[in-house]
Amino acid sequence: MPSLRILATLICGSIALAGCKSEPKEYPFDVAEAVRRLDNSDSGGFRYARHCGVLFNFGSVKTDDHTVTWTARANRKDVLTFNVVVTESPKGVTLKLSVPLESNGREKYDGTQNYSHPILKQPIRPAIAELIESAMEKRSFDNERVEEAARYLDRSPSGGACSEDAQYLAQGFAANYDDPPGLSIETARKLAAKNNWN
């Protein structure tokens, strides 16, 4: 009987939550201070904790008085951008994150995307949330604060490629973002020579 009460409580609680919309978190700063904090985020710590095996540049820029945009560049081209818009609120400011969509209508790096050589572990949104929180608290990015399901293991369709590319990078060979899937012949030769696999 106690298990039925617990089940009933869980069902009622989930029904109640389904009808609720969570309020955006407010930060006790003015717009200029929030934008400054976001633009000074720990982009390097984020990139180090979340990268796969493709070398890429990553940083932020204040695009207007209310917006900060982060861009990842590999092979001299933008491969991922996202931005945060800061809006005044009664107790300070609220933040709105925007991640662009892929051609399939889903967000880039949302945990369902398949990339030949991904730059970051998926899903990316929980990691971006930690990047934003760390910036607002003026501290370093901490991957341990990313929700557990998205912390270390990439379970997306390109998770295997992410893991393989990271292993090659640990051996000193970066993957190329534009290469076809798998290990390039050039990298295979270099790995064989380095490890005496002749």
Contacts in CASP RR format, 6 or more apart in sequence:
PFRMAT RR
TARGET T0000
AUTHOR 0000-0000-0000
METHOD contacts of the structure
MODEL  1
MPSLRILATLICGSIALAGCKSEPKEYPFDVAEAVRRLDNSDSGGFRYAR
HCGVLFNFGSVKTDDHTVTWTARANRKDVLTFNVVVTESPKGVTLKLSVP
LESNGREKYDGTQNYSHPILKQPIRPAIAELIESAMEKRSFDNERVEEAA
RYLDRSPSGGACSEDAQYLAQGFAANYDDPPGLSIETARKLAAKNNWN
24 89 0 8 1.000
24 94 0 8 1.000
24 95 0 8 1.000
24 96 0 8 1.000
25 94 0 8 1.000
25 95 0 8 1.000
26 89 0 8 1.000
26 90 0 8 1.000
26 91 0 8 1.000
26 92 0 8 1.000
26 93 0 8 1.000
26 94 0 8 1.000
27 34 0 8 1.000
27 92 0 8 1.000
27 93 0 8 1.000
27 94 0 8 1.000
27 95 0 8 1.000
27 136 0 8 1.000
28 91 0 8 1.000
28 92 0 8 1.000
29 37 0 8 1.000
29 92 0 8 1.000
29 93 0 8 1.000
29 136 0 8 1.000
30 88 0 8 1.000
30 92 0 8 1.000
30 93 0 8 1.000
31 65 0 8 1.000
31 66 0 8 1.000
31 86 0 8 1.000
31 87 0 8 1.000
31 88 0 8 1.000
31 93 0 8 1.000
32 65 0 8 1.000
34 86 0 8 1.000
34 93 0 8 1.000
34 95 0 8 1.000
34 136 0 8 1.000
35 62 0 8 1.000
35 65 0 8 1.000
35 66 0 8 1.000
35 67 0 8 1.000
35 68 0 8 1.000
35 86 0 8 1.000
37 135 0 8 1.000
37 136 0 8 1.000
37 138 0 8 1.000
38 60 0 8 1.000
38 68 0 8 1.000
38 84 0 8 1.000
38 86 0 8 1.000
38 95 0 8 1.000
38 132 0 8 1.000
38 135 0 8 1.000
38 136 0 8 1.000
39 60 0 8 1.000
39 61 0 8 1.000
39 62 0 8 1.000
39 68 0 8 1.000
40 135 0 8 1.000
40 138 0 8 1.000
41 60 0 8 1.000
41 68 0 8 1.000
41 70 0 8 1.000
41 131 0 8 1.000
41 132 0 8 1.000
41 134 0 8 1.000
41 135 0 8 1.000
41 141 0 8 1.000
42 131 0 8 1.000
42 134 0 8 1.000
42 135 0 8 1.000
42 139 0 8 1.000
42 140 0 8 1.000
42 141 0 8 1.000
43 58 0 8 1.000
43 59 0 8 1.000
43 60 0 8 1.000
43 70 0 8 1.000
43 131 0 8 1.000
44 58 0 8 1.000
44 59 0 8 1.000
44 141 0 8 1.000
45 140 0 8 1.000
45 141 0 8 1.000
46 58 0 8 1.000
46 127 0 8 1.000
46 130 0 8 1.000
46 131 0 8 1.000
46 141 0 8 1.000
47 56 0 8 1.000
47 58 0 8 1.000
47 72 0 8 1.000
49 127 0 8 1.000
49 141 0 8 1.000
49 143 0 8 1.000
50 120 0 8 1.000
50 121 0 8 1.000
50 124 0 8 1.000
50 127 0 8 1.000
50 143 0 8 1.000
51 119 0 8 1.000
51 120 0 8 1.000
51 121 0 8 1.000
51 166 0 8 1.000
51 169 0 8 1.000
52 117 0 8 1.000
52 118 0 8 1.000
52 119 0 8 1.000
52 120 0 8 1.000
52 121 0 8 1.000
52 154 0 8 1.000
52 161 0 8 1.000
52 162 0 8 1.000
52 163 0 8 1.000
52 165 0 8 1.000
52 166 0 8 1.000
52 169 0 8 1.000
52 175 0 8 1.000
53 117 0 8 1.000
53 119 0 8 1.000
53 162 0 8 1.000
53 165 0 8 1.000
53 166 0 8 1.000
53 168 0 8 1.000
53 169 0 8 1.000
53 174 0 8 1.000
53 175 0 8 1.000
54 74 0 8 1.000
54 117 0 8 1.000
54 118 0 8 1.000
54 119 0 8 1.000
54 165 0 8 1.000
54 174 0 8 1.000
54 175 0 8 1.000
54 176 0 8 1.000
54 177 0 8 1.000
55 74 0 8 1.000
55 169 0 8 1.000
55 174 0 8 1.000
56 72 0 8 1.000
56 73 0 8 1.000
56 74 0 8 1.000
56 79 0 8 1.000
56 119 0 8 1.000
56 177 0 8 1.000
57 72 0 8 1.000
57 73 0 8 1.000
57 74 0 8 1.000
58 70 0 8 1.000
58 71 0 8 1.000
58 72 0 8 1.000
58 73 0 8 1.000
59 70 0 8 1.000
59 71 0 8 1.000
59 72 0 8 1.000
60 68 0 8 1.000
60 69 0 8 1.000
60 70 0 8 1.000
60 71 0 8 1.000
61 68 0 8 1.000
61 69 0 8 1.000
61 71 0 8 1.000
62 68 0 8 1.000
63 69 0 8 1.000
63 83 0 8 1.000
66 85 0 8 1.000
66 86 0 8 1.000
66 87 0 8 1.000
67 83 0 8 1.000
67 84 0 8 1.000
67 85 0 8 1.000
67 86 0 8 1.000
68 83 0 8 1.000
68 84 0 8 1.000
68 86 0 8 1.000
69 81 0 8 1.000
69 82 0 8 1.000
69 83 0 8 1.000
70 81 0 8 1.000
70 82 0 8 1.000
70 83 0 8 1.000
70 131 0 8 1.000
71 78 0 8 1.000
71 80 0 8 1.000
71 81 0 8 1.000
72 78 0 8 1.000
72 79 0 8 1.000
72 80 0 8 1.000
72 81 0 8 1.000
72 119 0 8 1.000
72 120 0 8 1.000
73 79 0 8 1.000
74 119 0 8 1.000
74 177 0 8 1.000
75 176 0 8 1.000
75 177 0 8 1.000
75 178 0 8 1.000
79 119 0 8 1.000
79 177 0 8 1.000
80 100 0 8 1.000
80 108 0 8 1.000
80 109 0 8 1.000
80 119 0 8 1.000
80 120 0 8 1.000
81 100 0 8 1.000
82 97 0 8 1.000
82 98 0 8 1.000
82 99 0 8 1.000
82 100 0 8 1.000
82 124 0 8 1.000
82 128 0 8 1.000
83 97 0 8 1.000
83 98 0 8 1.000
84 95 0 8 1.000
84 96 0 8 1.000
84 97 0 8 1.000
84 98 0 8 1.000
84 132 0 8 1.000
85 95 0 8 1.000
85 96 0 8 1.000
85 98 0 8 1.000
86 93 0 8 1.000
86 94 0 8 1.000
86 95 0 8 1.000
87 93 0 8 1.000
87 94 0 8 1.000
87 95 0 8 1.000
87 96 0 8 1.000
95 132 0 8 1.000
95 136 0 8 1.000
97 125 0 8 1.000
97 128 0 8 1.000
97 129 0 8 1.000
97 132 0 8 1.000
99 107 0 8 1.000
99 108 0 8 1.000
99 109 0 8 1.000
99 110 0 8 1.000
99 124 0 8 1.000
99 125 0 8 1.000
99 128 0 8 1.000
100 107 0 8 1.000
100 108 0 8 1.000
101 107 0 8 1.000
101 108 0 8 1.000
102 108 0 8 1.000
102 113 0 8 1.000
104 113 0 8 1.000
106 112 0 8 1.000
106 113 0 8 1.000
107 124 0 8 1.000
107 125 0 8 1.000
108 124 0 8 1.000
109 118 0 8 1.000
109 120 0 8 1.000
109 122 0 8 1.000
109 123 0 8 1.000
109 124 0 8 1.000
109 156 0 8 1.000
110 122 0 8 1.000
110 123 0 8 1.000
110 124 0 8 1.000
110 125 0 8 1.000
111 122 0 8 1.000
111 123 0 8 1.000
111 124 0 8 1.000
111 154 0 8 1.000
111 155 0 8 1.000
111 156 0 8 1.000
112 122 0 8 1.000
112 156 0 8 1.000
112 157 0 8 1.000
113 122 0 8 1.000
113 156 0 8 1.000
113 157 0 8 1.000
113 158 0 8 1.000
114 156 0 8 1.000
114 157 0 8 1.000
114 158 0 8 1.000
115 158 0 8 1.000
115 161 0 8 1.000
116 158 0 8 1.000
116 161 0 8 1.000
116 179 0 8 1.000
116 180 0 8 1.000
116 181 0 8 1.000
116 182 0 8 1.000
117 161 0 8 1.000
117 165 0 8 1.000
117 175 0 8 1.000
117 176 0 8 1.000
117 177 0 8 1.000
117 178 0 8 1.000
117 179 0 8 1.000
117 181 0 8 1.000
117 182 0 8 1.000
118 154 0 8 1.000
118 156 0 8 1.000
118 158 0 8 1.000
118 159 0 8 1.000
118 161 0 8 1.000
118 162 0 8 1.000
118 165 0 8 1.000
119 177 0 8 1.000
120 127 0 8 1.000
120 162 0 8 1.000
121 127 0 8 1.000
121 150 0 8 1.000
121 152 0 8 1.000
121 153 0 8 1.000
121 154 0 8 1.000
121 159 0 8 1.000
121 162 0 8 1.000
122 150 0 8 1.000
122 154 0 8 1.000
122 155 0 8 1.000
122 156 0 8 1.000
122 158 0 8 1.000
122 159 0 8 1.000
122 162 0 8 1.000
123 150 0 8 1.000
123 156 0 8 1.000
126 146 0 8 1.000
126 147 0 8 1.000
126 149 0 8 1.000
126 150 0 8 1.000
127 143 0 8 1.000
127 146 0 8 1.000
127 150 0 8 1.000
129 146 0 8 1.000
130 141 0 8 1.000
130 142 0 8 1.000
130 143 0 8 1.000
130 145 0 8 1.000
130 146 0 8 1.000
131 141 0 8 1.000
133 145 0 8 1.000
134 140 0 8 1.000
134 141 0 8 1.000
134 142 0 8 1.000
134 145 0 8 1.000
143 151 0 8 1.000
143 152 0 8 1.000
144 151 0 8 1.000
154 160 0 8 1.000
154 162 0 8 1.000
154 163 0 8 1.000
156 162 0 8 1.000
161 181 0 8 1.000
161 182 0 8 1.000
164 182 0 8 1.000
164 183 0 8 1.000
165 174 0 8 1.000
165 175 0 8 1.000
168 174 0 8 1.000
168 175 0 8 1.000
168 183 0 8 1.000
168 187 0 8 1.000
168 191 0 8 1.000
169 175 0 8 1.000
171 191 0 8 1.000
171 194 0 8 1.000
171 195 0 8 1.000
173 187 0 8 1.000
173 190 0 8 1.000
173 191 0 8 1.000
175 184 0 8 1.000
175 187 0 8 1.000
176 184 0 8 1.000
183 191 0 8 1.000
191 197 0 8 1.000
192 198 0 8 1.000
END
